[in-house]
Amino acid sequence: MDVTWRKRWLAGGLLLAAFGIGCNPLTSVYFLMVGVDPKFEPEFRLANQEKETRVLVLAYSAPDVRTDATAIDRQLGTTFVRQLEERCKGNKEKIYIVPIHQVEKFKNDNRSTWKQMSATEIGGMFDVDYVVDLEVVSLALYEPDSHRSLFRGRCKIDMAVHDLRKPHEGPVYKTAFSTEYPKTRGPIPVADDNNVDKFRDMFVNRIATDICWKLTAHLSQEEYKCD
């Protein structure tokens, strides 16, 4: 390994480590001193305070999706479900989310027909209150024109929440959003093949966080962490 490549590998590893944690320690100190960390409310609160809310997450890729990563929809669904469960628990919200492996089994058992079914039809088969529909329209891991030497994730997702009590009224919440990672800092050098998996995990985690923020409250401190 020559000196130039060794420096590049080390720089990429250090940058990935930095991006993997919150990197504004002064912010954490501030909130510890003040003792109050207010929350930002979601655009659409998924959980019902009075009873347990049953949810199905349906994550899939559009037919003509443009992506650098295979099976990204399943990874996104798994990561999002884990985060949403943890965040709702932290917010003392009662929620049950159908395990992703059950959803994937349903897809495999109905490989030729499930995409022709509506989100509410699928949700009815699982006896849930809401279906969170996540369609990955595009996703890329690399900075454009960098010849895959720099990471900067970009994605577009069409998101809809369907209320199974109102199956014929259309989504009760709908948004088309895009995000990139990192947002405020420069792209991250690609160090080696192992870096690809690590960056992909970090990027998907960032996407899942953005989606969770739309459905349950989050600490304002999170807004100050670098990404």
N, C-alpha and C positions, 0 to 999 in steps of 0.2 A: 504494500500500500504506500503510494508516494505521499510526500508532505502535504501537497495541495488537497488530495482526497481525504487525508486524515483530518485536516483542519475542517473541511466541509462536513465530514461525518460528525465531528465533535460539536460544531456549531448547530447542526440540525438537531442533535440529541438534546443539547442544552435548551434550545428554543422550545422544543416539544415539552420538555419538563416544565418550563416556565409557563407555557400556555395551559398546562394541565391543572394548574392551581390558581386560586384567586391571587392577584399580584398587586394589591394595594393595601399593604399592612396598616397604613395610617388610617384608612377607612375603618378597619376592624377595631383599632384602638379607640377611635372616636366613638363608635357605638357602644363599646364596653364602658367608656367613661360616662357617657350620657345615660346609658342604661335603658334606652328605648330604641327599638328598631321597627318603625312603622311598616305596614304592608301595603302593597299595591293590589287593588282589587282586580279580578279577572274581567275580561270583556263579557264572558258568559259563564256564570257559576254552574258547574255541572252537578254538584252534590246538593241534596236536599237535607236541610238541617233536622227535619223531623223524622226521617226514616232512611234506611239504607237505599242507596241508589245503585241499580244494576246497570252495568255498562259493557258494551261490546266495542272493541277497537278493530276496525277493518282497515288495515294498511296494505296497499298494493301499488304497483307501478302502472302508469298509463300505457296503452298498447304501443305507442310510438315514443316511449320514454328515451331520453338521451342521458346516459349515465356512464361513469367510469367504474362503478362498483356493482358487482352481481349480488343478487339477493338482498339488496339494500332495504327493500320494503319490510322484509321479515325482521331484520336487525332493528330498523326504526320502530316497528310495532313493539318488539320485546323491550327495547330501551324506554320507550314512552310509557308503556304500562308500568314498568318498575318505578319510574320517576313519579308518575301520577299517583300510584298507590302510596308511596312514601310521603309525597307532599300533602295529599288529602289527610293522611294519618296525622301529620304534623299540624294541620289546620283543624284537627278534630272533626273531620267530615267522614261520615259513614259511607263507604263506597265498596262495591264488589265489581271486579273487572274479570270477565271471562278469560281464563288463561289462554295465552297466545297459541299454545300447542293444540288446544281444542279447535281454535279458529283455523289453524293450518290443516288440521285433519279434515275439517269440513271442506276446505278448498280442494284438498287432494281427492276426497271421496266424490266430489262433484266438479271435477276438473273441467268438464266440457259445458257445464251449465251455470256455475255460480256467478260468473261475470255478467250473465244476462238477467240475474235477479237484482231487485232493488235493495238498497241498504235496509229499508224497513222490513222487507220480506225476510232477509237473513236474520235481522234482529229478532223478529217474531219467533224464529226457530230456536233461539237461545233464551227466550223469556226475559228480555232486558227492558229497561226503561229508556235508554238512549243508545244510539249507535254513533260512534265517532268515526267518520269516514275520512281517511287520509290517502289521497292519490298523489303519488310522486310524479310530477310532470317532467322534471329534469333535475339532474344532480351531477356535479363535477367535483373532483378532488384537487385539480391542478390549476395553477395560475395560467390564464390564456397566453399562448405564444411563448411559454417557458420551456417547451419541449420536455415536460414532465420533470423538470428540475426544481420546481417550487410548488409548495402546497398553498392553495387558498380555496377552501370549499365554497361552493355555491349551489343553492337548490331552490326549486319552485315547487310548492305543494298546494293543492286545492283541498281545503278542509271544510267539512260540513258536519253539523250535529243534528241528528234526527230524533225527534221525540216520538216514541212508539205509541203514546197516547193520542197522538195526532198524525197518524201515518199518511194521510192524504193532503196535509197542508204544506208539505215541503220542509226544508231544513229550518230549525228554530235559530240556528246560527250558521253563518257561512262566511268564509273568507278565502281569498287567494293571496298567499304571502310568499315572499322570497327572503332568503337570508344568506349571509356569507360568514365564513369563519377562517381566519380572524377578521374582525370588522375594522378595528381602529389601528391595527399595527400591520407592518409589512408581511408579505408571504413568508412561509417557513421553508428553508432549504430541505430538499429530499436527501436524506443521508444514505439509507440502504433500504432493502425490501421490507425489513421488519418495521421500519418507520411508516410504511404505507398503512399497515394494519393499525398501528397506534394512532395515526392521524385520523383515519377513518372512524375509529371508535370515538375519538374526541369530537369530531364533527357531528356525528350522529347524536351524541350526547347533547351537543349544543342545540341541534334541531329539536330534540325531544323537550329540552328546557323551554324553548320558545313556544312550543305548542302547549305545554303545561301551564305556562303563564296566562294563556288565554282562557283557561278553564278553572283555575284555582288560584288563590292569592299567593303572592311571593314576597319575601322580605325585600325592602328597599335597598338593603346592603348589597344584594345580588347585582343590582344595576351598576354598582361601582367596581365590580370585579372585572379585570381585563379579560378579553377574549381574542 
